[in-house]
Amino acid sequence: MKTNKQTHFRQGDVLIEEVTQIPTRSLVRQPANRPIVLAHGEATGHAHTLETKDPADWWKVDDQDSEQFVETYSTATVTHQEHETIKLPPGRYRITRQREYSPEAIRNVAD
């Protein structure tokens, strides 16, 4: 019997996708055992945060935080004051901000 495993999660303007490996181009950040801020909301000031019981490893690709990676070793929760909490199973994930098009420029979705 085949089971469908969820590999993509969305919370407002944040997309979380399971990946098989962390790209070598990523800059390593220290292990984090505190809440990790995945994205700050420009419109409300609220933040998307990831919390784990065990420390998680956290990477980013550039200084803009447009693409981040996290590896969790226990179940993690992603919280935001205006969205439902997401439970992530242990694994490796890419975190990206959703973007929108306007005639002036492509910009991050304001959450």
Jmol script that loads the backbone (N, CA, C; Angstrom):
load data "model"
ATOM      1  N   MET A   1       0.845  -1.180   0.000  1.00  0.00           N
ATOM      2  CA  MET A   1       0.000   0.000   0.000  1.00  0.00           C
ATOM      3  C   MET A   1       0.889   1.242   0.000  1.00  0.00           C
ATOM      4  N   LYS A   2       0.615   2.178  -0.893  1.00  0.00           N
ATOM      5  CA  LYS A   2       1.401   3.399  -1.010  1.00  0.00           C
ATOM      6  C   LYS A   2       0.811   4.479  -0.113  1.00  0.00           C
ATOM      7  N   THR A   3       1.695   5.161   0.644  1.00  0.00           N
ATOM      8  CA  THR A   3       1.240   6.270   1.468  1.00  0.00           C
ATOM      9  C   THR A   3       1.753   7.567   0.871  1.00  0.00           C
ATOM     10  N   ASN A   4       0.948   8.592   0.933  1.00  0.00           N
ATOM     11  CA  ASN A   4       1.343   9.893   0.414  1.00  0.00           C
ATOM     12  C   ASN A   4       1.989  10.697   1.519  1.00  0.00           C
ATOM     13  N   LYS A   5       3.269  10.986   1.356  1.00  0.00           N
ATOM     14  CA  LYS A   5       4.011  11.768   2.321  1.00  0.00           C
ATOM     15  C   LYS A   5       4.015  13.217   1.862  1.00  0.00           C
ATOM     16  N   GLN A   6       3.647  14.136   2.737  1.00  0.00           N
ATOM     17  CA  GLN A   6       3.633  15.545   2.382  1.00  0.00           C
ATOM     18  C   GLN A   6       5.067  16.066   2.312  1.00  0.00           C
ATOM     19  N   THR A   7       5.415  16.737   1.215  1.00  0.00           N
ATOM     20  CA  THR A   7       6.771  17.248   1.026  1.00  0.00           C
ATOM     21  C   THR A   7       6.815  18.762   0.866  1.00  0.00           C
ATOM     22  N   HIS A   8       5.657  19.416   0.779  1.00  0.00           N
ATOM     23  CA  HIS A   8       5.577  20.866   0.642  1.00  0.00           C
ATOM     24  C   HIS A   8       4.629  21.404   1.707  1.00  0.00           C
ATOM     25  N   PHE A   9       5.004  22.526   2.281  1.00  0.00           N
ATOM     26  CA  PHE A   9       4.188  23.177   3.299  1.00  0.00           C
ATOM     27  C   PHE A   9       4.173  24.669   3.001  1.00  0.00           C
ATOM     28  N   ARG A  10       3.046  25.322   3.245  1.00  0.00           N
ATOM     29  CA  ARG A  10       2.944  26.771   3.066  1.00  0.00           C
ATOM     30  C   ARG A  10       2.368  27.383   4.335  1.00  0.00           C
ATOM     31  N   GLN A  11       2.932  28.538   4.652  1.00  0.00           N
ATOM     32  CA  GLN A  11       2.395  29.315   5.769  1.00  0.00           C
ATOM     33  C   GLN A  11       2.500  30.778   5.368  1.00  0.00           C
ATOM     34  N   GLY A  12       1.380  31.340   4.942  1.00  0.00           N
ATOM     35  CA  GLY A  12       1.392  32.722   4.473  1.00  0.00           C
ATOM     36  C   GLY A  12       2.320  32.880   3.288  1.00  0.00           C
ATOM     37  N   ASP A  13       3.321  33.742   3.434  1.00  0.00           N
ATOM     38  CA  ASP A  13       4.247  34.025   2.334  1.00  0.00           C
ATOM     39  C   ASP A  13       5.486  33.145   2.356  1.00  0.00           C
ATOM     40  N   VAL A  14       5.499  32.098   3.162  1.00  0.00           N
ATOM     41  CA  VAL A  14       6.653  31.202   3.270  1.00  0.00           C
ATOM     42  C   VAL A  14       6.309  29.836   2.676  1.00  0.00           C
ATOM     43  N   LEU A  15       7.216  29.341   1.814  1.00  0.00           N
ATOM     44  CA  LEU A  15       7.093  28.006   1.228  1.00  0.00           C
ATOM     45  C   LEU A  15       8.207  27.140   1.807  1.00  0.00           C
ATOM     46  N   ILE A  16       7.847  25.958   2.301  1.00  0.00           N
ATOM     47  CA  ILE A  16       8.809  25.012   2.873  1.00  0.00           C
ATOM     48  C   ILE A  16       8.725  23.737   2.050  1.00  0.00           C
ATOM     49  N   GLU A  17       9.867  23.345   1.455  1.00  0.00           N
ATOM     50  CA  GLU A  17       9.912  22.159   0.604  1.00  0.00           C
ATOM     51  C   GLU A  17      10.964  21.196   1.129  1.00  0.00           C
ATOM     52  N   GLU A  18      10.615  19.923   1.216  1.00  0.00           N
ATOM     53  CA  GLU A  18      11.593  18.923   1.624  1.00  0.00           C
ATOM     54  C   GLU A  18      12.604  18.731   0.491  1.00  0.00           C
ATOM     55  N   VAL A  19      13.886  18.629   0.836  1.00  0.00           N
ATOM     56  CA  VAL A  19      14.955  18.411  -0.140  1.00  0.00           C
ATOM     57  C   VAL A  19      15.788  17.215   0.305  1.00  0.00           C
ATOM     58  N   THR A  20      16.506  16.615  -0.645  1.00  0.00           N
ATOM     59  CA  THR A  20      17.327  15.451  -0.303  1.00  0.00           C
ATOM     60  C   THR A  20      18.680  15.845   0.260  1.00  0.00           C
ATOM     61  N   GLN A  21      19.190  17.030  -0.150  1.00  0.00           N
ATOM     62  CA  GLN A  21      20.472  17.478   0.379  1.00  0.00           C
ATOM     63  C   GLN A  21      20.527  18.994   0.403  1.00  0.00           C
ATOM     64  N   ILE A  22      21.455  19.519   1.204  1.00  0.00           N
ATOM     65  CA  ILE A  22      21.669  20.959   1.303  1.00  0.00           C
ATOM     66  C   ILE A  22      22.707  21.338   0.233  1.00  0.00           C
ATOM     67  N   PRO A  23      22.430  22.326  -0.607  1.00  0.00           N
ATOM     68  CA  PRO A  23      23.391  22.703  -1.649  1.00  0.00           C
ATOM     69  C   PRO A  23      24.727  23.151  -1.055  1.00  0.00           C
ATOM     70  N   THR A  24      25.805  22.818  -1.741  1.00  0.00           N
ATOM     71  CA  THR A  24      27.135  23.189  -1.255  1.00  0.00           C
ATOM     72  C   THR A  24      27.367  24.692  -1.328  1.00  0.00           C
ATOM     73  N   ARG A  25      26.575  25.420  -2.113  1.00  0.00           N
ATOM     74  CA  ARG A  25      26.732  26.872  -2.206  1.00  0.00           C
ATOM     75  C   ARG A  25      26.202  27.604  -0.967  1.00  0.00           C
ATOM     76  N   SER A  26      25.528  26.891  -0.081  1.00  0.00           N
ATOM     77  CA  SER A  26      24.935  27.505   1.107  1.00  0.00           C
ATOM     78  C   SER A  26      26.002  27.883   2.123  1.00  0.00           C
ATOM     79  N   LEU A  27      25.800  29.007   2.764  1.00  0.00           N
ATOM     80  CA  LEU A  27      26.670  29.453   3.839  1.00  0.00           C
ATOM     81  C   LEU A  27      26.182  28.808   5.139  1.00  0.00           C
ATOM     82  N   VAL A  28      27.063  28.205   5.891  1.00  0.00           N
ATOM     83  CA  VAL A  28      26.656  27.490   7.102  1.00  0.00           C
ATOM     84  C   VAL A  28      26.396  28.471   8.232  1.00  0.00           C
ATOM     85  N   ARG A  29      25.314  28.251   8.932  1.00  0.00           N
ATOM     86  CA  ARG A  29      25.036  28.970  10.162  1.00  0.00           C
ATOM     87  C   ARG A  29      25.214  27.990  11.309  1.00  0.00           C
ATOM     88  N   GLN A  30      25.351  28.506  12.472  1.00  0.00           N
ATOM     89  CA  GLN A  30      25.551  27.672  13.650  1.00  0.00           C
ATOM     90  C   GLN A  30      24.296  26.860  13.956  1.00  0.00           C
ATOM     91  N   PRO A  31      24.457  25.711  14.647  1.00  0.00           N
ATOM     92  CA  PRO A  31      23.270  24.987  15.100  1.00  0.00           C
ATOM     93  C   PRO A  31      22.409  25.909  15.965  1.00  0.00           C
ATOM     94  N   ALA A  32      21.143  25.780  15.824  1.00  0.00           N
ATOM     95  CA  ALA A  32      20.231  26.664  16.547  1.00  0.00           C
ATOM     96  C   ALA A  32      19.306  25.850  17.437  1.00  0.00           C
ATOM     97  N   ASN A  33      19.275  26.151  18.715  1.00  0.00           N
ATOM     98  CA  ASN A  33      18.337  25.480  19.608  1.00  0.00           C
ATOM     99  C   ASN A  33      17.320  26.469  20.158  1.00  0.00           C
ATOM    100  N   ARG A  34      17.273  27.622  19.579  1.00  0.00           N
ATOM    101  CA  ARG A  34      16.279  28.632  19.926  1.00  0.00           C
ATOM    102  C   ARG A  34      15.312  28.744  18.751  1.00  0.00           C
ATOM    103  N   PRO A  35      14.244  29.471  18.867  1.00  0.00           N
ATOM    104  CA  PRO A  35      13.412  29.658  17.677  1.00  0.00           C
ATOM    105  C   PRO A  35      14.215  30.310  16.560  1.00  0.00           C
ATOM    106  N   ILE A  36      14.106  29.762  15.349  1.00  0.00           N
ATOM    107  CA  ILE A  36      14.764  30.303  14.171  1.00  0.00           C
ATOM    108  C   ILE A  36      13.743  31.159  13.430  1.00  0.00           C
ATOM    109  N   VAL A  37      14.068  32.410  13.187  1.00  0.00           N
ATOM    110  CA  VAL A  37      13.168  33.288  12.439  1.00  0.00           C
ATOM    111  C   VAL A  37      13.385  33.008  10.956  1.00  0.00           C
ATOM    112  N   LEU A  38      12.365  32.434  10.324  1.00  0.00           N
ATOM    113  CA  LEU A  38      12.435  32.115   8.897  1.00  0.00           C
ATOM    114  C   LEU A  38      12.125  33.328   8.045  1.00  0.00           C
ATOM    115  N   ALA A  39      11.215  34.185   8.513  1.00  0.00           N
ATOM    116  CA  ALA A  39      10.839  35.380   7.760  1.00  0.00           C
ATOM    117  C   ALA A  39      10.144  36.351   8.691  1.00  0.00           C
ATOM    118  N   HIS A  40      10.466  37.617   8.512  1.00  0.00           N
ATOM    119  CA  HIS A  40       9.781  38.695   9.229  1.00  0.00           C
ATOM    120  C   HIS A  40       8.665  39.213   8.344  1.00  0.00           C
ATOM    121  N   GLY A  41       7.507  39.472   8.928  1.00  0.00           N
ATOM    122  CA  GLY A  41       6.400  40.040   8.168  1.00  0.00           C
ATOM    123  C   GLY A  41       6.539  41.543   8.056  1.00  0.00           C
ATOM    124  N   GLU A  42       6.540  42.053   6.829  1.00  0.00           N
ATOM    125  CA  GLU A  42       6.661  43.492   6.634  1.00  0.00           C
ATOM    126  C   GLU A  42       5.376  44.225   7.004  1.00  0.00           C
ATOM    127  N   ALA A  43       4.246  43.623   6.714  1.00  0.00           N
ATOM    128  CA  ALA A  43       2.973  44.303   6.925  1.00  0.00           C
ATOM    129  C   ALA A  43       2.560  44.320   8.396  1.00  0.00           C
ATOM    130  N   THR A  44       2.782  43.209   9.118  1.00  0.00           N
ATOM    131  CA  THR A  44       2.289  43.114  10.495  1.00  0.00           C
ATOM    132  C   THR A  44       3.385  43.126  11.544  1.00  0.00           C
ATOM    133  N   GLY A  45       4.627  42.859  11.149  1.00  0.00           N
ATOM    134  CA  GLY A  45       5.707  42.761  12.120  1.00  0.00           C
ATOM    135  C   GLY A  45       5.797  41.392  12.766  1.00  0.00           C
ATOM    136  N   HIS A  46       4.852  40.509  12.477  1.00  0.00           N
ATOM    137  CA  HIS A  46       4.903  39.149  12.996  1.00  0.00           C
ATOM    138  C   HIS A  46       5.960  38.351  12.250  1.00  0.00           C
ATOM    139  N   ALA A  47       6.435  37.268  12.867  1.00  0.00           N
ATOM    140  CA  ALA A  47       7.498  36.473  12.256  1.00  0.00           C
ATOM    141  C   ALA A  47       7.079  35.017  12.127  1.00  0.00           C
ATOM    142  N   HIS A  48       7.574  34.366  11.074  1.00  0.00           N
ATOM    143  CA  HIS A  48       7.456  32.923  10.907  1.00  0.00           C
ATOM    144  C   HIS A  48       8.659  32.324  11.635  1.00  0.00           C
ATOM    145  N   THR A  49       8.417  31.496  12.633  1.00  0.00           N
ATOM    146  CA  THR A  49       9.520  30.928  13.412  1.00  0.00           C
ATOM    147  C   THR A  49       9.450  29.411  13.414  1.00  0.00           C
ATOM    148  N   LEU A  50      10.626  28.791  13.465  1.00  0.00           N
ATOM    149  CA  LEU A  50      10.743  27.344  13.528  1.00  0.00           C
ATOM    150  C   LEU A  50      11.321  26.987  14.888  1.00  0.00           C
ATOM    151  N   GLU A  51      10.660  26.076  15.591  1.00  0.00           N
ATOM    152  CA  GLU A  51      11.118  25.650  16.911  1.00  0.00           C
ATOM    153  C   GLU A  51      11.243  24.136  16.933  1.00  0.00           C
ATOM    154  N   THR A  52      12.319  23.658  17.568  1.00  0.00           N
ATOM    155  CA  THR A  52      12.549  22.229  17.703  1.00  0.00           C
ATOM    156  C   THR A  52      12.954  21.900  19.129  1.00  0.00           C
ATOM    157  N   LYS A  53      12.717  20.662  19.515  1.00  0.00           N
ATOM    158  CA  LYS A  53      13.157  20.192  20.830  1.00  0.00           C
ATOM    159  C   LYS A  53      14.670  20.044  20.827  1.00  0.00           C
ATOM    160  N   ASP A  54      15.218  19.481  19.747  1.00  0.00           N
ATOM    161  CA  ASP A  54      16.656  19.309  19.586  1.00  0.00           C
ATOM    162  C   ASP A  54      17.189  20.429  18.703  1.00  0.00           C
ATOM    163  N   PRO A  55      18.469  20.783  18.821  1.00  0.00           N
ATOM    164  CA  PRO A  55      19.025  21.813  17.924  1.00  0.00           C
ATOM    165  C   PRO A  55      18.864  21.420  16.461  1.00  0.00           C
ATOM    166  N   ALA A  56      18.690  22.417  15.616  1.00  0.00           N
ATOM    167  CA  ALA A  56      18.568  22.218  14.170  1.00  0.00           C
ATOM    168  C   ALA A  56      19.724  22.932  13.491  1.00  0.00           C
ATOM    169  N   ASP A  57      20.151  22.432  12.336  1.00  0.00           N
ATOM    170  CA  ASP A  57      21.176  23.105  11.551  1.00  0.00           C
ATOM    171  C   ASP A  57      20.486  24.038  10.563  1.00  0.00           C
ATOM    172  N   TRP A  58      21.103  25.196  10.328  1.00  0.00           N
ATOM    173  CA  TRP A  58      20.453  26.243   9.544  1.00  0.00           C
ATOM    174  C   TRP A  58      21.460  26.869   8.598  1.00  0.00           C
ATOM    175  N   TRP A  59      21.108  26.989   7.323  1.00  0.00           N
ATOM    176  CA  TRP A  59      21.964  27.567   6.290  1.00  0.00           C
ATOM    177  C   TRP A  59      21.199  28.643   5.540  1.00  0.00           C
ATOM    178  N   LYS A  60      21.947  29.534   4.903  1.00  0.00           N
ATOM    179  CA  LYS A  60      21.342  30.477   3.963  1.00  0.00           C
ATOM    180  C   LYS A  60      22.226  30.538   2.732  1.00  0.00           C
ATOM    181  N   VAL A  61      21.669  30.988   1.619  1.00  0.00           N
ATOM    182  CA  VAL A  61      22.406  31.029   0.370  1.00  0.00           C
ATOM    183  C   VAL A  61      23.118  32.368   0.207  1.00  0.00           C
ATOM    184  N   ASP A  62      22.488  33.450   0.636  1.00  0.00           N
ATOM    185  CA  ASP A  62      23.103  34.770   0.523  1.00  0.00           C
ATOM    186  C   ASP A  62      22.663  35.629   1.698  1.00  0.00           C
ATOM    187  N   ASP A  63      23.130  36.851   1.740  1.00  0.00           N
ATOM    188  CA  ASP A  63      22.803  37.744   2.853  1.00  0.00           C
ATOM    189  C   ASP A  63      21.373  38.273   2.802  1.00  0.00           C
ATOM    190  N   GLN A  64      20.658  37.996   1.721  1.00  0.00           N
ATOM    191  CA  GLN A  64      19.291  38.492   1.578  1.00  0.00           C
ATOM    192  C   GLN A  64      18.259  37.582   2.245  1.00  0.00           C
ATOM    193  N   ASP A  65      18.662  36.395   2.684  1.00  0.00           N
ATOM    194  CA  ASP A  65      17.745  35.407   3.266  1.00  0.00           C
ATOM    195  C   ASP A  65      16.617  35.029   2.313  1.00  0.00           C
ATOM    196  N   SER A  66      16.863  35.152   1.001  1.00  0.00           N
ATOM    197  CA  SER A  66      15.823  34.798   0.036  1.00  0.00           C
ATOM    198  C   SER A  66      15.643  33.286  -0.047  1.00  0.00           C
ATOM    199  N   GLU A  67      16.690  32.541   0.268  1.00  0.00           N
ATOM    200  CA  GLU A  67      16.614  31.081   0.259  1.00  0.00           C
ATOM    201  C   GLU A  67      17.415  30.572   1.455  1.00  0.00           C
ATOM    202  N   GLN A  68      16.742  29.805   2.298  1.00  0.00           N
ATOM    203  CA  GLN A  68      17.371  29.241   3.485  1.00  0.00           C
ATOM    204  C   GLN A  68      17.149  27.738   3.481  1.00  0.00           C
ATOM    205  N   PHE A  69      17.963  27.041   4.242  1.00  0.00           N
ATOM    206  CA  PHE A  69      17.814  25.599   4.408  1.00  0.00           C
ATOM    207  C   PHE A  69      17.900  25.277   5.882  1.00  0.00           C
ATOM    208  N   VAL A  70      17.156  24.273   6.297  1.00  0.00           N
ATOM    209  CA  VAL A  70      17.204  23.837   7.683  1.00  0.00           C
ATOM    210  C   VAL A  70      17.161  22.318   7.701  1.00  0.00           C
ATOM    211  N   GLU A  71      17.887  21.724   8.642  1.00  0.00           N
ATOM    212  CA  GLU A  71      17.803  20.284   8.870  1.00  0.00           C
ATOM    213  C   GLU A  71      17.395  20.074  10.307  1.00  0.00           C
ATOM    214  N   THR A  72      16.273  19.385  10.479  1.00  0.00           N
ATOM    215  CA  THR A  72      15.766  19.116  11.821  1.00  0.00           C
ATOM    216  C   THR A  72      15.961  17.643  12.147  1.00  0.00           C
ATOM    217  N   TYR A  73      16.226  17.375  13.405  1.00  0.00           N
ATOM    218  CA  TYR A  73      16.492  16.005  13.846  1.00  0.00           C
ATOM    219  C   TYR A  73      15.363  15.460  14.707  1.00  0.00           C
ATOM    220  N   SER A  74      14.403  16.310  14.998  1.00  0.00           N
ATOM    221  CA  SER A  74      13.175  15.905  15.681  1.00  0.00           C
ATOM    222  C   SER A  74      12.040  16.714  15.055  1.00  0.00           C
ATOM    223  N   THR A  75      10.817  16.398  15.409  1.00  0.00           N
ATOM    224  CA  THR A  75       9.677  17.133  14.864  1.00  0.00           C
ATOM    225  C   THR A  75       9.825  18.612  15.196  1.00  0.00           C
ATOM    226  N   ALA A  76       9.570  19.451  14.216  1.00  0.00           N
ATOM    227  CA  ALA A  76       9.668  20.899  14.390  1.00  0.00           C
ATOM    228  C   ALA A  76       8.294  21.526  14.165  1.00  0.00           C
ATOM    229  N   THR A  77       8.101  22.688  14.749  1.00  0.00           N
ATOM    230  CA  THR A  77       6.866  23.435  14.519  1.00  0.00           C
ATOM    231  C   THR A  77       7.214  24.784  13.911  1.00  0.00           C
ATOM    232  N   VAL A  78       6.400  25.195  12.951  1.00  0.00           N
ATOM    233  CA  VAL A  78       6.531  26.516  12.342  1.00  0.00           C
ATOM    234  C   VAL A  78       5.304  27.304  12.788  1.00  0.00           C
ATOM    235  N   THR A  79       5.553  28.437  13.430  1.00  0.00           N
ATOM    236  CA  THR A  79       4.456  29.225  13.979  1.00  0.00           C
ATOM    237  C   THR A  79       4.458  30.639  13.412  1.00  0.00           C
ATOM    238  N   HIS A  80       3.287  31.240  13.424  1.00  0.00           N
ATOM    239  CA  HIS A  80       3.067  32.631  13.040  1.00  0.00           C
ATOM    240  C   HIS A  80       1.768  33.038  13.706  1.00  0.00           C
ATOM    241  N   GLN A  81       1.686  34.269  14.160  1.00  0.00           N
ATOM    242  CA  GLN A  81       0.520  34.724  14.910  1.00  0.00           C
ATOM    243  C   GLN A  81      -0.772  34.705  14.112  1.00  0.00           C
ATOM    244  N   GLU A  82      -0.685  34.770  12.787  1.00  0.00           N
ATOM    245  CA  GLU A  82      -1.900  34.845  11.970  1.00  0.00           C
ATOM    246  C   GLU A  82      -2.186  33.583  11.170  1.00  0.00           C
ATOM    247  N   HIS A  83      -1.373  32.536  11.341  1.00  0.00           N
ATOM    248  CA  HIS A  83      -1.546  31.316  10.552  1.00  0.00           C
ATOM    249  C   HIS A  83      -1.555  30.088  11.456  1.00  0.00           C
ATOM    250  N   GLU A  84      -2.095  29.020  10.936  1.00  0.00           N
ATOM    251  CA  GLU A  84      -2.115  27.758  11.666  1.00  0.00           C
ATOM    252  C   GLU A  84      -0.693  27.199  11.790  1.00  0.00           C
ATOM    253  N   THR A  85      -0.404  26.570  12.927  1.00  0.00           N
ATOM    254  CA  THR A  85       0.908  25.976  13.171  1.00  0.00           C
ATOM    255  C   THR A  85       1.123  24.779  12.250  1.00  0.00           C
ATOM    256  N   ILE A  86       2.353  24.638  11.755  1.00  0.00           N
ATOM    257  CA  ILE A  86       2.724  23.516  10.897  1.00  0.00           C
ATOM    258  C   ILE A  86       3.678  22.618  11.664  1.00  0.00           C
ATOM    259  N   LYS A  87       3.453  21.313  11.609  1.00  0.00           N
ATOM    260  CA  LYS A  87       4.368  20.326  12.188  1.00  0.00           C
ATOM    261  C   LYS A  87       5.201  19.737  11.054  1.00  0.00           C
ATOM    262  N   LEU A  88       6.528  19.858  11.175  1.00  0.00           N
ATOM    263  CA  LEU A  88       7.446  19.302  10.179  1.00  0.00           C
ATOM    264  C   LEU A  88       8.109  18.052  10.740  1.00  0.00           C
ATOM    265  N   PRO A  89       8.071  16.945  10.009  1.00  0.00           N
ATOM    266  CA  PRO A  89       8.806  15.767  10.460  1.00  0.00           C
ATOM    267  C   PRO A  89      10.311  16.020  10.336  1.00  0.00           C
ATOM    268  N   PRO A  90      11.134  15.259  11.047  1.00  0.00           N
ATOM    269  CA  PRO A  90      12.583  15.438  10.906  1.00  0.00           C
ATOM    270  C   PRO A  90      12.983  15.336   9.437  1.00  0.00           C
ATOM    271  N   GLY A  91      13.902  16.200   9.010  1.00  0.00           N
ATOM    272  CA  GLY A  91      14.348  16.167   7.623  1.00  0.00           C
ATOM    273  C   GLY A  91      15.050  17.440   7.216  1.00  0.00           C
ATOM    274  N   ARG A  92      15.317  17.549   5.917  1.00  0.00           N
ATOM    275  CA  ARG A  92      15.979  18.714   5.327  1.00  0.00           C
ATOM    276  C   ARG A  92      14.944  19.491   4.517  1.00  0.00           C
ATOM    277  N   TYR A  93      14.962  20.820   4.673  1.00  0.00           N
ATOM    278  CA  TYR A  93      13.964  21.650   4.023  1.00  0.00           C
ATOM    279  C   TYR A  93      14.582  22.920   3.440  1.00  0.00           C
ATOM    280  N   ARG A  94      14.025  23.350   2.301  1.00  0.00           N
ATOM    281  CA  ARG A  94      14.353  24.647   1.708  1.00  0.00           C
ATOM    282  C   ARG A  94      13.218  25.591   2.067  1.00  0.00           C
ATOM    283  N   ILE A  95      13.569  26.787   2.516  1.00  0.00           N
ATOM    284  CA  ILE A  95      12.577  27.790   2.877  1.00  0.00           C
ATOM    285  C   ILE A  95      12.745  28.973   1.934  1.00  0.00           C
ATOM    286  N   THR A  96      11.682  29.335   1.238  1.00  0.00           N
ATOM    287  CA  THR A  96      11.722  30.490   0.342  1.00  0.00           C
ATOM    288  C   THR A  96      10.532  31.391   0.614  1.00  0.00           C
ATOM    289  N   ARG A  97      10.723  32.676   0.358  1.00  0.00           N
ATOM    290  CA  ARG A  97       9.633  33.641   0.459  1.00  0.00           C
ATOM    291  C   ARG A  97       8.862  33.625  -0.847  1.00  0.00           C
ATOM    292  N   GLN A  98       7.563  33.649  -0.760  1.00  0.00           N
ATOM    293  CA  GLN A  98       6.732  33.739  -1.951  1.00  0.00           C
ATOM    294  C   GLN A  98       6.872  35.134  -2.536  1.00  0.00           C
ATOM    295  N   ARG A  99       6.875  35.222  -3.851  1.00  0.00           N
ATOM    296  CA  ARG A  99       7.019  36.506  -4.523  1.00  0.00           C
ATOM    297  C   ARG A  99       5.796  36.750  -5.392  1.00  0.00           C
ATOM    298  N   GLU A 100       5.578  38.023  -5.691  1.00  0.00           N
ATOM    299  CA  GLU A 100       4.467  38.399  -6.554  1.00  0.00           C
ATOM    300  C   GLU A 100       4.954  39.387  -7.603  1.00  0.00           C
ATOM    301  N   TYR A 101       4.256  39.398  -8.707  1.00  0.00           N
ATOM    302  CA  TYR A 101       4.626  40.291  -9.803  1.00  0.00           C
ATOM    303  C   TYR A 101       3.779  41.549  -9.755  1.00  0.00           C
ATOM    304  N   SER A 102       4.406  42.675  -9.977  1.00  0.00           N
ATOM    305  CA  SER A 102       3.691  43.923 -10.231  1.00  0.00           C
ATOM    306  C   SER A 102       4.410  44.593 -11.400  1.00  0.00           C
ATOM    307  N   PRO A 103       3.768  45.489 -12.104  1.00  0.00           N
ATOM    308  CA  PRO A 103       4.428  46.122 -13.250  1.00  0.00           C
ATOM    309  C   PRO A 103       5.720  46.853 -12.860  1.00  0.00           C
ATOM    310  N   GLU A 104       5.821  47.319 -11.622  1.00  0.00           N
ATOM    311  CA  GLU A 104       7.013  48.035 -11.185  1.00  0.00           C
ATOM    312  C   GLU A 104       8.185  47.090 -10.927  1.00  0.00           C
ATOM    313  N   ALA A 105       7.915  45.922 -10.319  1.00  0.00           N
ATOM    314  CA  ALA A 105       9.006  45.005  -9.965  1.00  0.00           C
ATOM    315  C   ALA A 105       8.428  43.717  -9.401  1.00  0.00           C
ATOM    316  N   ILE A 106       9.269  42.681  -9.377  1.00  0.00           N
ATOM    317  CA  ILE A 106       8.902  41.461  -8.661  1.00  0.00           C
ATOM    318  C   ILE A 106       9.272  41.687  -7.210  1.00  0.00           C
ATOM    319  N   ARG A 107       8.380  41.376  -6.296  1.00  0.00           N
ATOM    320  CA  ARG A 107       8.636  41.669  -4.879  1.00  0.00           C
ATOM    321  C   ARG A 107       8.147  40.533  -4.005  1.00  0.00           C
ATOM    322  N   ASN A 108       8.660  40.469  -2.786  1.00  0.00           N
ATOM    323  CA  ASN A 108       8.196  39.477  -1.823  1.00  0.00           C
ATOM    324  C   ASN A 108       6.757  39.773  -1.440  1.00  0.00           C
ATOM    325  N   VAL A 109       6.001  38.740  -1.188  1.00  0.00           N
ATOM    326  CA  VAL A 109       4.627  38.897  -0.719  1.00  0.00           C
ATOM    327  C   VAL A 109       4.692  39.482   0.681  1.00  0.00           C
ATOM    328  N   ALA A 110       3.901  40.513   0.955  1.00  0.00           N
ATOM    329  CA  ALA A 110       3.863  41.109   2.289  1.00  0.00           C
ATOM    330  C   ALA A 110       2.873  40.339   3.138  1.00  0.00           C
ATOM    331  N   ASP A 111       3.327  39.853   4.284  1.00  0.00           N
ATOM    332  CA  ASP A 111       2.489  39.063   5.184  1.00  0.00           C
ATOM    333  C   ASP A 111       2.300  39.803   6.477  1.00  0.00           C
TER     334      ASP A 111
END
end "model"
wireframe off; spacefill off
backbone 0.3
color backbone group
